[in-house]
Amino acid sequence: MILYESSLKKTGDIDFYLKYLPESISKAIAFAGDEIKRSLTEIRLRVNSPLSLTVNKENILIDKYGKRSDLRGCLFISREELDYCINNFCDGSYHTQANNIKNGFIITKDGCRVGVCGNIIYTSGSDFVIDEITSVNMRVNRFVYFNGCPLIDLIKNEGICGILIYSPPGEGKTTLLRFLATALSKGLCGLKKYRTALVDEKREVYMKNKMDGGLLDVFYGYKKADGIDCATRTLNPDVILIDEIGGLDDTKSILSAQNSGVPLIATCHAGDFEQLKRKPNINLLIENDVFLYFAGISLDRNNMIRYDITAREDG
């Protein structure tokens, strides 16, 4: 195992997200100051509960002037305000999002994925509908430059190879995958340009304005297994990137892709390498030598990212 650290350079503006919110809420967030806005990763709205912002892994509350507050002085979200947001997320057409909502999310017309939950009614057997949405989570997706990323150096030295990136939720796996897809397809950071296939089932990785202009083919909304199969059969990619693997169907398709000789860079939830190996479907990929390197990542409050990289022969 080799340990590295590198810094992050965040880009992007949160105005893209504020336009969906009632004026009182969007103004409060806008007033919160550049430090909070730069590090904001989630905007959480719960009916008759405080507006909550996730900033540097901390849950903070603010008042109507954007200042940090406690429960006595913070902004609360009314039923009417939450309904206003949901209507905007659905572009005024709730029924077109019904299947997505049933699966816990809404996809806005701009491609923003919003997590939702609420009260459900079972209709028959295991089938159900969400009767009322009571909580919303807007994840603030940003394009981040990973300065001095050791995975870039690894690819420069050894060429494209199988890499599995793992961490607990919220440590930057998806953000790192987004950067790698862009760097590989555009030839950034001294890399040559690679034909890059990105399978983005949850529509959380791809950012059009930041990632277009390279050799990138995006399977947007495809199920992981379908995207992997289609990429290997029809596009002859140099590399496939995919977020949050772990299901049995994922494993079968990845093993099939390995037989075609296409390397995979993927992410997975795990707290450490030992926990990663205890996941049955992931362990099957490890035993079949799909990945040459395993990169555990963690992010601190100073935007420094730590990499624990294990080579296959060390694992």
Secondary structure, 3 states (H helix, E strand, C coil): CEEEEEEEEECCCCHHHHCCCCHHHHHHHHCCCHHHHHHEEEEEEEECEECEEEECCEEEEECCCCCECCCCCCCEECHHHHHHHHHHHCCCCHHHHHHHHHCCEEECCCCCEEEEEEEEEEEECCEEEEEEEEEEEEECCCCEEEECCHHHHHHHHHCCCCEEEEECCCCCHHHHHHHHHHHHHHCHHHCCCCCEEEEECCCCCCCHHHHCCCCEEEEECCCHHHHHHHHHHHCCCCEEEECCCCCHHHHHHHHHHHHCCCCEEEEEECCCHHHHHCCHHHHHHHHCCCCCEEEEEEECCCCEEEEEEEEHHHC
